[in-house]
Amino acid sequence: MTPAARVQAAIEIVETIRAGQPAEKALTNWARGARYAGSKDRAAVRDHVFDVVRRWRSSAALGGGEGGRARLLGLLRGQGVDPDGLFTGASHAPAPLTREERAAGSAPTGAEGWDLPDWLADRFRDSLGSAAEETALALRHRADVFLRVNLLRSDPASARARLKEEGITTEPHPLSPTALRVTKGARAVARSTAFAEGLVELQDVASQAVTDLLPLRPGLRVLDYCAGGGGKALAMAARMGGGPVAVHDADPARMSDLPARAARAGARLSPVARPEPPYDLVLCDVPCSGSGAWRRAPEGKWRLDPDGLAGLLRVQAEILDTCAALVGPGGRLAYATCSVLSQENAQQIDGFRSRRAGWHVEDQRQFLPSDGGDGFFITVLKRAD
Ligand SMILES: C[S@@+](CC[C@H](N)C(=O)[O-])C[C@H]1O[C@@H](n2cnc3c(N)ncnc32)[C@H](O)[C@@H]1O
């Protein structure tokens, strides 16, 4: 496919997203009917589509319309790319720009320029103050790919050397001693032998930094109450000489990949339908807005509404209360989100402490995209003896 044909494909996919189809599904459906598209074409089309979703409002403003064609035009203008080189009318390319299209479009203003719904721009300001703008703007960009070196199988220097043999170059990152930022070959990681042999896992650097803050050591009774795909459970097990870490999730199907992931990593994870207290440490990595990770999952910012957020806040408080009851005397409760909204973070901890006596905050950190990874929040609470 030519670069222009990729833009035309993205225009058509953005139209189906506008009609209500999730971006992943729209891309899969397109790929099924586009046997002529090679892996580089698919990757380029995907990048265009996700760039538009990240910049849904500003691309419409700059392109002067809500449709796929206007949004791709606006995206290119925002990226400083001359659209005339792509809107050529050649075979499979978008038709040349009309006079109206050339005249349309204006610089985005306010929340439009932050690429957030108005109500969320207000929440960003309330939560982040002077860091609100840079955080919102960071979420308009693609995220870096990070690996976690699995210390049960390797060390950072050896893992980097193995990856390099397979054409994947990396560099360390100051946020976590196990983190490697992929500088070349990100798309090859999942089929590399270093990955297959469990030397590295795909995991955001801030997600690693969150588990680094947990007071873990071999022999502790540890429960990951919202284990999901197990990214943090595996990282915790690696810091405990392999585990075991008890894993639980309200939706056990979300843990279906865990046995294979644990085997690859050399970690021991024990699924528990009903947690058996007391635990020395319970992590609740609660369901949240995902606002810290909207570079990776940008549809979330357009889908979330105030009622949805209120529902999440209720579930988070319930999980905190449930998990507190699982911690033994002198034990720890760790609360984590990949959110930058204070209602889901510090305010949730304040609410918990106003409901329950006998807990004190041992550690609290908010990671922002400006630190290099996703936005994450972690609080470690210690229960009185
Ligand atoms: C943020 S994800 C967990 C991500 C995971 N810890 C990781 O690092 O890969 C939140 C998880 O909480 C689960 N969940 C939602 N409500 C829950 C509840 N009431 N109790 C336990 N788990 C719940 C969801 O199914 C989801 O898998």
The ligand as an SDF file (V2000), in Angstrom:
LIG
                    3D

 27 29  0  0  0  0  0  0  0  0999 V2000
   -6.8910   -2.8300   36.7350 C   0  0  0  0  0  0  0  0  0  0  0  0
   -7.4280   -4.4390   36.4230 S   0  0  0  0  0  0  0  0  0  0  0  0
   -6.1630   -5.4180   37.1320 C   0  0  0  0  0  0  0  0  0  0  0  0
   -4.8720   -5.4340   36.3760 C   0  0  0  0  0  0  0  0  0  0  0  0
   -3.8570   -6.4150   36.9150 C   0  0  0  0  0  0  0  0  0  0  0  0
   -3.6520   -6.2940   38.3350 N   0  0  0  0  0  0  0  0  0  0  0  0
   -2.5100   -6.3080   36.2250 C   0  0  0  0  0  0  0  0  0  0  0  0
   -1.5490   -5.7570   36.7910 O   0  0  0  0  0  0  0  0  0  0  0  0
   -2.4010   -6.8020   35.0960 O   0  0  0  0  0  0  0  0  0  0  0  0
   -8.7280   -4.6090   37.5670 C   0  0  0  0  0  0  0  0  0  0  0  0
   -9.2980   -6.0140   37.7230 C   0  0  0  0  0  0  0  0  0  0  0  0
  -10.2380   -5.9780   38.7930 O   0  0  0  0  0  0  0  0  0  0  0  0
  -11.2410   -6.9180   38.5380 C   0  0  0  0  0  0  0  0  0  0  0  0
  -12.3990   -6.5690   39.3800 N   0  0  0  0  0  0  0  0  0  0  0  0
  -13.4220   -5.7290   39.1220 C   0  0  0  0  0  0  0  0  0  0  0  0
  -14.2760   -5.6720   40.1590 N   0  0  0  0  0  0  0  0  0  0  0  0
  -13.7760   -6.4940   41.1030 C   0  0  0  0  0  0  0  0  0  0  0  0
  -14.1940   -6.8640   42.4110 C   0  0  0  0  0  0  0  0  0  0  0  0
  -15.3120   -6.3670   42.9470 N   0  0  0  0  0  0  0  0  0  0  0  0
  -13.4360   -7.7500   43.0840 N   0  0  0  0  0  0  0  0  0  0  0  0
  -12.3070   -8.2680   42.5460 C   0  0  0  0  0  0  0  0  0  0  0  0
  -11.8540   -7.9430   41.3120 N   0  0  0  0  0  0  0  0  0  0  0  0
  -12.5790   -7.0690   40.6080 C   0  0  0  0  0  0  0  0  0  0  0  0
  -11.4730   -6.8220   37.0600 C   0  0  0  0  0  0  0  0  0  0  0  0
  -12.0560   -8.0230   36.5590 O   0  0  0  0  0  0  0  0  0  0  0  0
  -10.0580   -6.5680   36.5220 C   0  0  0  0  0  0  0  0  0  0  0  0
   -9.4680   -7.7590   36.0960 O   0  0  0  0  0  0  0  0  0  0  0  0
  1  2  1  0
  2  3  1  0
  2 10  1  0
  3  4  1  0
  4  5  1  0
  5  6  1  0
  5  7  1  0
  7  8  2  0
  7  9  1  0
 10 11  1  0
 11 12  1  0
 11 26  1  0
 12 13  1  0
 13 14  1  0
 13 24  1  0
 14 15  1  0
 14 23  1  0
 15 16  2  0
 16 17  1  0
 17 18  1  0
 17 23  2  0
 18 19  1  0
 18 20  2  0
 20 21  1  0
 21 22  2  0
 22 23  1  0
 24 25  1  0
 24 26  1  0
 26 27  1  0
M  CHG  2   2   1   9  -1
M  END
$$$$
